[in-house]
């Protein structure tokens, strides 16, 4: 019997009653439930658990409790429905989330949950898993990360439906060979353990797409495994004891991200050319002395990290790579080939480089014994260095700098977004939004600024994971309310410097979750009484240069607002109600026609850290006070308030 407090009992009982029932998507989530003293948990009936569990999970996730063991009632199946209970409303438990507790063991009674598809017991104190884990035939996702497990049971291989398995941050010295029986396994995380080798039987998991084994004691990567994992897109084996890269890497033609940094690798095999989809390659902190010329054939490579090795030269053949980031810091380089300055395949237009286009946004060279480059170039901006390198080419070679097709630039940016989830197509002269934006998977940030886009396509509505949409400096005329309404996770919207016509009076209702909004430079955009109160979560609002003549009163209802920019307008007064913006840390009202400030503004001290007033005909505050800055001005205003 487990003793627990009244509040804990009531919490579990409430969760229990809400989770059992007629909902076919059943889940019980009890993260962080703390057991204390007094009343026995066995007094609580779990017979009606399994109804409305998704809503329960959100509430329970905020609880500050910690459960030391799983209540017996959780293990009960439909066979355990008691007399007089509505058995026809009960369904089997399918998702069980017990993360962030203090659970030390799971019972073999786990076998009583045959319909379980998701089990998360991460961040507990488990020292082992029960053999019954193999008696969950429908289990697809198992997370046992951040526990104290030293060995996994062989029976785990009987959970043959397993697709995703996370056993990272434990004390494992090996993975069971039986894991190879999970033929659908595609996502394996076993990082930060003490594993010395991976079982060869994992070669049977031909659907593997992501493997993370960083922070272990691996000395080799099996060629047989690599040869079998032909669908692999991400491999992280950094922070191990690897001494070589197997030739079998040639089989990984779908690999997008490869991280082998902080090992003992002395060379990269020519077979790396077979990784034709590689977009990110991390080899920092190894023992490389040279690079294979075949590296130059990786046409999709965007990030190449070679820092802290022993490289003495960078091969000319690699200068044709379409890189955005190249880190060569802390090597033994005495110079660079001039060909690196040609700048092939572009992602951003850099007029400072002789009007050419270049992909390279960041080139890191510090910590090298450079003899052919001035220290100011090595530590200076990448554009200046590339310009210098290009100047060393012959006239004929220098004139060969290639301006790539716009389609190639978009394709490269799309490839890089696969891992970063961010897509930047800034300043490409686009007249419309390319399809790569909504075809880039679960993209979270899209930057389409500095183009000539006039409208948003309806297909953009499918980007439901989108959190940030930057459309600054385009030619958009109409408020895209219908599309924005289809983006439930949108937090940041920048539409500054477009040609927006009048926003509908209910337009902001389409983006009620916004935290950042920039409408600057759209003088005809705001209606007479804009309903900013429809944006209760707004933290940053920029309304610079939009011909405002009056302070929008609805702004005063934004209790979470931290940054407000109303500069370059025609405001003559600031309302007394400004005192209600108690979260405000920055206020920019510069370049207006304000001659006096309300004393109530002083009540925002000390939260208001920056107050910009320059460019106003202020007469009510003496210049010496203005010159002392924000604190002095706020104190002056506060002192003018009548005593209560």
C-alpha positions as CSV (number, residue, x, y, z in Angstrom):
1,X,0.0,0.0,0.0
2,X,1.3,3.4,-0.9
3,X,0.6,6.3,1.4
4,X,-0.2,9.6,-0.2
5,X,-1.6,13.0,0.6
6,X,-5.3,14.0,0.2
7,X,-4.4,16.3,-2.6
8,X,-2.5,13.6,-4.4
9,X,-5.3,11.1,-4.1
10,X,-7.8,13.6,-5.4
11,X,-5.5,14.5,-8.3
12,X,-5.1,10.8,-9.4
13,X,-8.8,10.1,-8.8
14,X,-9.8,13.1,-10.9
15,X,-7.4,12.0,-13.7
16,X,-8.7,8.4,-13.4
17,X,-12.4,9.4,-13.7
18,X,-11.6,11.6,-16.7
19,X,-9.5,9.1,-18.6
20,X,-11.8,6.0,-18.6
21,X,-14.9,6.2,-20.7
22,X,-16.1,6.1,-24.3
23,X,-13.2,8.0,-25.9
24,X,-11.4,5.7,-28.3
25,X,-8.1,7.8,-28.1
26,X,-7.3,6.9,-24.5
27,X,-4.3,8.3,-22.6
28,X,-3.4,8.5,-19.0
29,X,-0.7,11.1,-18.3
30,X,0.6,11.6,-14.7
31,X,3.8,13.6,-15.0
32,X,5.4,14.8,-11.8
33,X,3.0,13.6,-9.2
34,X,4.4,13.8,-5.7
35,X,3.4,11.2,-3.1
36,X,3.5,12.3,0.5
37,X,1.7,10.9,3.6
38,X,-1.6,10.0,5.2
39,X,-4.2,8.3,2.9
40,X,-3.7,5.1,1.0
41,X,-3.8,5.4,-2.8
42,X,-5.6,2.0,-3.0
43,X,-8.7,3.8,-1.7
44,X,-9.0,5.4,-5.1
45,X,-10.9,3.6,-7.8
46,X,-9.3,3.6,-11.2
47,X,-12.1,1.7,-12.8
48,X,-13.4,4.8,-14.7
49,X,-10.1,6.1,-15.8
50,X,-9.5,6.4,-19.6
51,X,-11.8,9.2,-20.7
52,X,-11.0,12.7,-21.9
53,X,-7.4,12.1,-21.2
54,X,-5.8,14.6,-23.6
55,X,-7.4,17.5,-21.7
56,X,-6.3,15.9,-18.4
57,X,-2.7,15.7,-19.6
58,X,-2.4,19.4,-20.1
59,X,-3.5,20.1,-16.6
60,X,-1.4,17.3,-15.0
61,X,1.7,18.5,-16.8
62,X,1.6,21.6,-14.7
63,X,1.4,19.7,-11.4
64,X,4.4,19.9,-9.0
65,X,4.0,16.3,-7.7
66,X,6.3,13.3,-8.0
67,X,5.0,9.7,-8.1
68,X,7.4,7.0,-6.6
69,X,5.6,4.1,-8.2
70,X,2.8,3.3,-10.7
71,X,-0.6,2.8,-8.9
72,X,-1.8,-0.8,-9.3
73,X,-5.0,0.4,-10.8
74,X,-3.2,1.8,-13.9
75,X,-2.3,-1.8,-14.8
76,X,-5.9,-3.0,-14.8
77,X,-7.4,-4.1,-18.2
78,X,-11.0,-4.4,-19.1
79,X,-11.1,-7.7,-17.3
80,X,-10.8,-5.8,-14.1
81,X,-13.9,-3.6,-14.5
82,X,-15.8,-4.0,-11.2
83,X,-19.3,-5.1,-10.6
84,X,-21.9,-2.4,-11.3
85,X,-19.4,-0.3,-13.4
86,X,-20.2,0.7,-16.9
87,X,-18.0,-1.8,-18.7
88,X,-19.6,-0.9,-22.1
89,X,-18.1,2.6,-21.8
90,X,-14.5,1.4,-21.0
91,X,-11.8,1.0,-23.6
92,X,-8.2,-0.3,-23.3
93,X,-5.5,2.2,-22.4
94,X,-3.4,3.1,-25.5
95,X,-1.1,5.9,-24.3
96,X,0.6,6.0,-20.9
97,X,2.7,9.0,-20.0
98,X,4.5,8.8,-16.6
99,X,7.5,11.1,-17.4
100,X,9.2,13.3,-14.7
101,X,8.3,11.3,-11.6
102,X,10.4,9.3,-9.1
103,X,9.3,5.8,-10.3
104,X,11.9,3.1,-9.5
105,X,10.3,0.1,-11.2
106,X,7.6,-1.0,-13.6
107,X,5.7,-4.2,-12.8
108,X,5.2,-7.2,-15.0
109,X,1.5,-6.3,-14.8
110,X,2.3,-4.1,-17.7
111,X,1.3,-7.1,-19.8
112,X,-2.3,-6.3,-18.9
113,X,-2.2,-3.3,-21.3
114,X,-2.0,-5.1,-24.7
115,X,-3.4,-2.1,-26.6
116,X,-0.7,0.2,-25.4
117,X,0.9,2.1,-28.4
118,X,2.9,4.8,-26.5
119,X,4.8,4.4,-23.3
120,X,6.8,7.3,-21.8
121,X,8.6,6.7,-18.5
122,X,11.5,9.2,-19.1
123,X,13.0,11.2,-16.3
124,X,12.4,8.7,-13.5
125,X,14.6,6.4,-11.4
126,X,14.1,3.1,-13.2
127,X,17.0,0.7,-12.8
128,X,15.6,-1.9,-15.2
129,X,12.6,-2.7,-17.4
130,X,10.3,-5.7,-16.8
131,X,10.4,-8.6,-19.3
132,X,6.7,-7.9,-19.8
133,X,7.7,-5.0,-22.1
134,X,7.9,-7.7,-24.8
135,X,4.2,-8.5,-24.3
136,X,3.0,-5.2,-25.7
137,X,2.4,-6.2,-29.4
138,X,1.1,-2.8,-30.5
139,X,3.8,-0.7,-28.8
140,X,5.1,1.8,-31.3
141,X,6.9,4.4,-29.2
142,X,8.9,3.7,-26.1
143,X,10.8,6.4,-24.2
144,X,12.9,5.3,-21.2
145,X,15.4,8.1,-21.4
146,X,17.0,9.8,-18.4
147,X,16.8,6.9,-16.0
148,X,19.3,4.6,-14.3
149,X,18.9,1.5,-16.5
150,X,22.1,-0.6,-16.8
151,X,20.7,-3.3,-19.1
152,X,17.7,-3.7,-21.3
153,X,15.8,-7.1,-21.3
154,X,16.1,-9.3,-24.3
155,X,12.3,-9.5,-24.4
156,X,12.2,-6.0,-25.8
157,X,12.7,-7.6,-29.2
158,X,9.3,-9.2,-28.9
159,X,7.7,-5.7,-29.1
160,X,7.9,-6.0,-32.8
161,X,5.7,-3.1,-33.6
162,X,8.3,-0.7,-32.2
163,X,9.0,2.3,-34.5
164,X,10.6,4.8,-32.1
165,X,12.9,3.9,-29.2
166,X,14.7,6.4,-26.9
167,X,17.0,4.9,-24.2
168,X,19.4,7.9,-24.0
169,X,20.9,9.2,-20.8
170,X,21.1,5.9,-18.9
171,X,24.0,3.6,-17.9
172,X,23.8,1.1,-20.7
173,X,26.9,-0.8,-21.9
174,X,25.2,-2.5,-24.8
175,X,21.9,-2.8,-26.7
176,X,20.3,-6.2,-26.9
177,X,20.6,-8.0,-30.2
178,X,16.9,-8.9,-30.0
179,X,16.2,-5.2,-30.9
180,X,16.9,-6.3,-34.5
181,X,13.6,-8.2,-34.4
182,X,11.8,-4.8,-34.4
183,X,11.8,-4.6,-38.2
184,X,9.8,-1.3,-38.2
185,X,12.2,0.5,-36.0
186,X,13.1,3.8,-37.7
187,X,14.1,6.2,-34.9
188,X,16.7,5.0,-32.4
189,X,18.2,7.3,-29.7
190,X,20.8,5.7,-27.4
191,X,23.0,8.8,-26.7
192,X,24.9,9.4,-23.5
193,X,25.4,5.9,-22.3
194,X,28.5,3.7,-22.1
195,X,27.9,1.6,-25.2
196,X,31.0,0.2,-26.9
197,X,29.4,-1.3,-30.0
198,X,26.1,-1.7,-31.8
199,X,24.6,-5.2,-32.3
200,X,25.0,-6.5,-35.8
201,X,21.4,-7.7,-35.7
202,X,20.2,-4.1,-36.1
203,X,21.1,-4.5,-39.7
204,X,17.6,-6.1,-40.0
205,X,16.0,-2.8,-39.2
206,X,16.1,-1.6,-42.8
207,X,13.6,1.2,-42.2
208,X,16.0,3.1,-39.9
209,X,16.0,6.8,-40.7
210,X,17.4,8.5,-37.6
211,X,20.2,7.2,-35.3
212,X,21.6,9.1,-32.4
213,X,24.4,7.4,-30.5
214,X,26.4,10.4,-29.4
215,X,28.2,10.4,-26.1
216,X,29.1,6.7,-25.9
217,X,32.3,4.7,-26.2
218,X,32.0,3.4,-29.7
219,X,35.3,2.6,-31.4
220,X,33.8,1.5,-34.7
221,X,30.7,1.9,-36.8
222,X,29.8,-1.4,-38.4
223,X,29.9,-1.4,-42.2
224,X,27.2,-4.0,-42.3
225,X,24.8,-1.7,-40.4
226,X,25.6,1.2,-42.7
227,X,25.1,-1.0,-45.8
228,X,21.7,-2.0,-44.5
229,X,20.4,1.4,-43.3
230,X,19.9,2.8,-46.8
231,X,17.0,5.0,-45.7
232,X,19.1,6.8,-43.1
233,X,18.7,10.6,-43.1
234,X,20.4,11.6,-39.8
235,X,23.3,10.0,-38.0
236,X,24.9,11.4,-34.9
237,X,27.9,9.5,-33.5
238,X,29.7,12.5,-32.1
239,X,31.6,12.3,-28.8
240,X,32.7,8.7,-29.1
241,X,36.1,7.0,-29.7
242,X,35.8,6.3,-33.4
243,X,39.1,6.1,-35.2
244,X,37.8,5.8,-38.8
245,X,34.9,6.3,-41.1
246,X,33.8,3.1,-42.9
247,X,33.9,2.9,-46.7
248,X,30.3,1.6,-46.5
249,X,29.1,5.3,-46.0
250,X,28.8,5.2,-49.8
251,X,25.5,3.3,-49.2
252,X,23.9,6.3,-47.5
253,X,22.7,8.2,-50.5
254,X,19.7,9.7,-48.5
255,X,21.8,10.9,-45.5
256,X,21.2,14.6,-44.9
257,X,22.9,15.2,-41.6
258,X,26.1,13.5,-40.4
259,X,27.7,14.5,-37.0
260,X,31.0,12.8,-36.1
261,X,32.6,15.6,-34.2
262,X,34.8,14.9,-31.1
263,X,36.2,11.5,-32.1
264,X,39.6,10.3,-33.1
265,X,39.1,10.1,-36.8
266,X,42.3,10.8,-38.9
267,X,40.8,10.6,-42.4
268,X,37.6,10.8,-44.5
269,X,37.3,8.0,-47.1
270,X,36.7,8.9,-50.8
271,X,33.5,6.9,-50.5
272,X,31.9,9.9,-48.7
273,X,31.0,11.0,-52.3
274,X,28.2,8.4,-52.1
275,X,26.4,10.6,-49.5
276,X,25.0,12.6,-52.3
277,X,22.1,14.2,-50.2
278,X,24.4,15.4,-47.4
279,X,23.5,18.9,-46.3
280,X,25.3,19.1,-43.0
281,X,28.7,17.5,-42.1
282,X,30.3,18.0,-38.7
283,X,33.9,16.7,-38.3
284,X,35.3,19.2,-35.7
285,X,37.6,18.0,-32.9
286,X,39.1,15.0,-34.7
287,X,42.6,14.3,-36.0
288,X,42.1,15.0,-39.8
289,X,45.3,15.9,-41.6
290,X,43.9,16.1,-45.1
291,X,40.6,16.1,-47.0
292,X,39.6,13.8,-50.0
293,X,39.1,15.6,-53.3
294,X,35.8,13.7,-53.5
295,X,34.4,16.0,-50.9
296,X,33.9,18.5,-53.7
297,X,31.3,16.3,-55.3
298,X,28.8,16.8,-52.4
299,X,26.8,19.3,-54.4
300,X,24.1,19.7,-51.7
301,X,26.4,20.3,-48.8
302,X,25.6,23.6,-47.0
303,X,27.4,23.3,-43.6
304,X,30.9,21.9,-43.3
305,X,32.5,22.0,-39.8
306,X,36.2,21.0,-39.7
307,X,37.3,23.0,-36.7
308,X,40.0,21.8,-34.3
309,X,41.8,19.3,-36.6
310,X,45.3,19.2,-38.1
311,X,44.5,20.3,-41.7
312,X,47.4,22.0,-43.5
313,X,45.4,22.8,-46.7
314,X,41.9,23.1,-48.1
315,X,41.7,21.3,-51.4
316,X,40.9,23.3,-54.5
317,X,38.3,20.7,-55.5
318,X,36.3,21.5,-52.4
319,X,36.0,25.2,-53.5
320,X,33.1,24.3,-55.8
321,X,31.0,23.3,-52.8
322,X,27.7,25.2,-52.3
323,X,28.5,26.1,-48.7
324,X,26.7,28.5,-46.4
325,X,29.0,27.8,-43.4
326,X,32.6,26.7,-43.4
327,X,34.4,26.3,-40.1
328,X,38.2,25.8,-40.5
329,X,39.2,27.4,-37.2
330,X,42.0,25.9,-35.1
331,X,43.8,23.9,-37.8
332,X,47.3,24.3,-39.3
333,X,46.3,26.2,-42.4
334,X,48.9,28.7,-43.7
335,X,46.7,29.9,-46.6
336,X,43.5,29.4,-48.6
337,X,43.1,28.7,-52.4
338,X,41.9,31.8,-54.2
339,X,39.2,29.7,-55.9
340,X,37.3,29.8,-52.6
341,X,36.5,33.4,-53.4
342,X,34.6,32.6,-56.6
343,X,31.4,32.2,-54.6
344,X,29.4,29.6,-56.5
345,X,25.7,28.9,-55.8
346,X,24.0,31.7,-53.9
347,X,21.7,32.1,-51.0
348,X,22.0,35.8,-50.5
349,X,23.1,38.8,-52.7
350,X,26.1,40.5,-51.4
351,X,26.8,43.7,-53.4
352,X,30.1,44.3,-51.5
353,X,31.6,41.3,-53.3
354,X,32.0,43.0,-56.7
355,X,28.3,42.6,-57.4
356,X,28.6,38.8,-57.5
357,X,26.6,36.2,-55.7
358,X,28.0,34.0,-53.0
359,X,26.7,31.3,-50.8
360,X,29.3,31.6,-48.0
361,X,27.8,33.5,-45.2
362,X,30.2,32.4,-42.5
363,X,33.9,31.4,-42.9
364,X,35.8,30.8,-39.6
365,X,39.6,30.8,-39.8
366,X,40.8,31.9,-36.3
367,X,43.5,29.8,-34.7
368,X,45.4,29.1,-37.9
369,X,49.1,30.1,-38.7
370,X,48.0,32.1,-41.7
371,X,51.0,33.6,-43.6
372,X,49.3,34.6,-46.8
373,X,46.4,36.4,-45.2
374,X,46.4,39.5,-43.0
375,X,45.1,39.0,-39.5
376,X,42.4,41.7,-40.1
377,X,41.1,39.6,-43.0
378,X,41.1,36.3,-40.9
379,X,39.1,37.9,-38.1
380,X,37.1,40.3,-40.2
381,X,33.8,39.8,-42.2
382,X,33.5,36.9,-44.6
383,X,32.6,39.2,-47.5
384,X,35.9,41.1,-47.2
385,X,37.9,37.8,-47.2
386,X,36.1,36.4,-50.2
387,X,36.7,39.7,-52.1
388,X,40.4,39.5,-51.3
389,X,40.6,35.9,-52.4
390,X,38.8,36.7,-55.7
391,X,41.3,39.5,-56.3
392,X,44.1,37.0,-56.4
393,X,42.5,35.1,-59.3
394,X,43.5,35.9,-62.9
395,X,41.1,38.2,-64.8
396,X,39.7,35.3,-66.8
397,X,39.0,33.2,-63.6
398,X,37.6,36.2,-61.7
399,X,35.1,36.9,-64.4
400,X,33.8,33.3,-64.2
401,X,31.9,33.9,-61.0
402,X,28.6,32.2,-61.6
403,X,25.2,33.6,-61.0
404,X,23.1,30.5,-60.4
405,X,19.5,29.9,-61.4
406,X,17.0,31.1,-58.8
407,X,15.6,27.6,-58.7
408,X,19.0,26.2,-57.5
409,X,19.1,28.7,-54.7
410,X,15.6,27.8,-53.6
411,X,16.4,24.1,-53.8
412,X,19.5,24.5,-51.6
413,X,17.6,26.5,-49.0
414,X,14.9,23.8,-49.0
415,X,17.5,21.1,-48.3
416,X,19.0,22.9,-45.4
417,X,15.6,23.5,-43.9
418,X,15.1,19.7,-43.5
419,X,17.1,19.7,-40.3
420,X,16.8,23.3,-39.1
421,X,13.0,23.6,-39.9
422,X,13.8,27.2,-41.0
423,X,13.6,28.3,-44.6
424,X,15.2,31.6,-45.7
425,X,14.4,32.9,-49.2
426,X,15.3,36.5,-48.5
427,X,16.1,39.0,-51.3
428,X,15.8,36.6,-54.3
429,X,13.5,38.8,-56.4
430,X,10.6,36.4,-56.0
431,X,7.2,37.4,-57.5
432,X,5.3,34.6,-55.8
433,X,5.8,32.1,-52.9
434,X,7.6,29.0,-54.2
435,X,6.0,25.6,-53.6
436,X,9.1,24.5,-51.6
437,X,7.7,26.5,-48.7
438,X,4.8,24.2,-48.1
439,X,6.6,21.1,-49.3
440,X,9.4,21.5,-46.7
441,X,7.8,19.3,-44.1
442,X,7.2,20.7,-40.6
443,X,8.7,24.1,-41.2
444,X,8.6,26.5,-38.2
445,X,10.1,29.7,-39.7
446,X,9.9,31.1,-43.2
447,X,11.7,34.3,-44.3
448,X,10.4,35.8,-47.6
449,X,11.5,39.3,-47.0
450,X,12.9,41.7,-49.6
451,X,11.1,40.2,-52.6
452,X,8.2,41.3,-54.8
453,X,5.4,39.0,-53.6
454,X,1.9,40.4,-54.0
455,X,-0.2,37.7,-52.4
456,X,0.0,34.5,-50.4
457,X,-1.1,31.2,-52.0
458,X,-3.8,29.1,-50.4
459,X,-1.3,26.2,-50.2
460,X,0.5,28.1,-47.4
461,X,-2.5,27.1,-45.2
462,X,-1.0,23.6,-44.9
463,X,2.0,24.8,-43.0
464,X,0.3,24.2,-39.6
465,X,3.7,24.0,-37.7
466,X,4.7,27.5,-38.8
467,X,5.5,29.8,-35.9
468,X,7.3,32.7,-37.6
469,X,6.4,34.3,-41.0
470,X,8.5,37.1,-42.2
471,X,7.1,39.0,-45.2
472,X,8.9,42.4,-44.8
473,X,9.5,44.6,-47.8
474,X,7.2,42.9,-50.4
475,X,4.2,44.2,-52.3
476,X,1.4,42.6,-50.5
477,X,-1.9,44.5,-50.8
478,X,-4.6,42.6,-49.0
479,X,-4.6,41.3,-45.4
480,X,-4.3,37.5,-45.8
481,X,-6.8,36.7,-43.1
482,X,-8.1,33.4,-44.4
483,X,-4.6,31.9,-44.7
484,X,-3.4,33.2,-41.4
485,X,-6.4,31.7,-39.7
486,X,-5.2,28.3,-40.9
487,X,-1.9,28.7,-39.1
488,X,-2.8,27.8,-35.5
489,X,0.8,27.9,-34.2
490,X,1.8,31.3,-35.7
491,X,3.5,33.5,-33.0
492,X,5.4,36.0,-35.1
493,X,4.1,37.9,-38.2
494,X,6.1,40.6,-39.9
495,X,4.4,42.5,-42.7
496,X,6.3,45.8,-42.5
497,X,7.0,47.9,-45.6
498,X,4.4,46.4,-47.9
499,X,1.5,48.1,-49.6
500,X,-1.3,46.8,-47.3
501,X,-4.7,48.2,-47.7
502,X,-7.2,48.6,-44.9
503,X,-7.1,45.6,-42.5
504,X,-10.7,44.4,-41.8
505,X,-12.0,45.4,-38.4
506,X,-12.1,41.7,-37.3
507,X,-8.8,40.9,-39.1
508,X,-6.7,40.4,-36.0
509,X,-9.1,37.6,-34.8
510,X,-7.4,35.3,-37.4
511,X,-4.1,35.5,-35.5
512,X,-5.2,35.6,-31.9
513,X,-2.1,33.7,-30.6
514,X,0.4,36.2,-32.0
515,X,3.2,37.4,-29.8
516,X,5.0,39.6,-32.3
517,X,3.4,41.8,-35.0
518,X,5.1,44.3,-37.2
519,X,2.9,46.5,-39.5
520,X,5.4,49.4,-39.9
521,X,5.6,51.2,-43.1
522,X,2.0,50.5,-44.2
523,X,0.3,53.9,-43.9
524,X,-3.2,52.8,-45.0
525,X,-3.3,49.5,-43.1
526,X,-5.0,50.2,-39.8
527,X,-8.8,50.9,-39.5
528,X,-10.0,53.9,-37.4
529,X,-10.3,51.8,-34.3
530,X,-8.0,48.8,-34.6
531,X,-9.0,45.9,-32.3
532,X,-5.6,45.0,-30.8
533,X,-7.5,43.5,-27.9
534,X,-8.0,40.5,-30.2
535,X,-4.3,39.8,-29.7
536,X,-4.1,39.2,-25.9
537,X,-0.8,37.4,-26.0
538,X,1.1,40.1,-27.9
539,X,4.5,40.9,-26.5
540,X,6.0,43.0,-29.3
541,X,4.1,45.5,-31.5
542,X,5.7,47.7,-34.2
543,X,3.6,50.4,-35.8
544,X,6.4,52.7,-37.1
545,X,5.7,55.2,-39.9
546,X,2.0,54.4,-40.5
547,X,0.6,57.9,-40.2
548,X,-1.0,57.5,-36.8
549,X,-2.6,60.6,-35.5
550,X,-4.0,59.2,-32.3
551,X,-2.8,56.6,-29.9
552,X,-4.8,53.4,-30.6
553,X,-6.8,53.0,-27.3
554,X,-7.1,49.2,-27.7
555,X,-3.4,48.8,-27.2
556,X,-4.0,49.7,-23.5
557,X,-5.6,46.3,-23.0
558,X,-2.5,44.3,-24.0
559,X,-1.3,43.3,-20.5
560,X,1.6,41.1,-21.8
561,X,3.0,43.8,-24.1
562,X,6.7,44.3,-23.6
563,X,7.9,46.3,-26.7
564,X,5.9,49.1,-28.4
565,X,7.2,51.1,-31.4
566,X,5.0,54.1,-32.4
567,X,7.9,56.1,-33.9
568,X,7.7,58.3,-37.0
569,X,4.0,59.0,-36.8
570,X,2.0,62.2,-36.0
571,X,1.0,61.5,-32.4
572,X,0.4,64.6,-30.3
573,X,-0.6,63.0,-27.0
574,X,0.0,59.8,-25.0
575,X,-3.0,58.7,-22.9
576,X,-3.0,58.4,-19.1
577,X,-4.0,54.8,-19.6
578,X,-0.4,54.0,-20.6
579,X,0.0,53.2,-16.9
580,X,-1.9,49.9,-17.5
581,X,0.9,48.5,-19.7
582,X,2.7,47.2,-16.7
583,X,4.8,44.6,-18.6
584,X,6.2,47.2,-21.0
585,X,10.1,47.3,-21.0
586,X,10.6,49.4,-24.2
587,X,8.6,52.3,-25.6
588,X,9.6,54.1,-28.8
589,X,7.6,57.3,-29.5
590,X,10.4,59.2,-31.2
591,X,9.7,61.5,-34.2
592,X,6.2,62.4,-33.4
593,X,4.5,65.8,-32.4
594,X,4.3,65.1,-28.7
595,X,4.8,68.3,-26.6
596,X,3.9,66.8,-23.2
597,X,3.9,63.4,-21.4
598,X,1.3,62.2,-18.9
599,X,2.7,61.9,-15.3
600,X,1.1,58.4,-15.2
601,X,3.9,57.2,-17.5
602,X,6.2,57.5,-14.5
603,X,4.2,54.6,-12.9
604,X,5.9,52.2,-15.4
605,X,9.2,52.6,-13.5
606,X,11.1,50.3,-12.9
607,X,9.7,47.9,-15.6
608,X,10.2,50.4,-18.4
609,X,13.9,50.2,-19.2
610,X,14.0,52.2,-22.5
611,X,12.0,55.3,-23.4
612,X,12.8,56.9,-26.8
613,X,11.6,60.5,-27.1
614,X,14.0,62.2,-29.5
615,X,12.4,64.1,-32.4
616,X,9.5,65.5,-30.4
617,X,8.8,69.1,-29.5
618,X,8.7,68.3,-25.8
619,X,8.3,71.5,-23.7
620,X,7.1,70.1,-20.4
621,X,10.4,68.4,-19.5
622,X,13.7,70.3,-19.2
623,X,16.5,69.2,-21.5
624,X,19.0,68.3,-18.7
625,X,16.4,65.8,-17.4
626,X,15.9,64.4,-20.9
627,X,19.7,64.0,-21.4
628,X,19.9,61.9,-18.2
629,X,17.8,59.1,-19.8
630,X,14.8,56.9,-19.1
631,X,15.1,56.6,-15.4
632,X,15.4,60.3,-14.8
633,X,12.4,61.1,-17.1
634,X,10.2,58.5,-15.4
635,X,11.2,59.7,-11.9
636,X,10.4,63.3,-13.0
637,X,7.0,62.3,-14.3
638,X,6.2,60.2,-11.2
639,X,7.1,63.1,-8.9
640,X,4.5,65.2,-10.7
641,X,1.6,62.9,-9.7
642,X,-0.6,64.2,-7.0
643,X,-0.1,62.6,-3.7
644,X,-2.6,59.9,-2.8
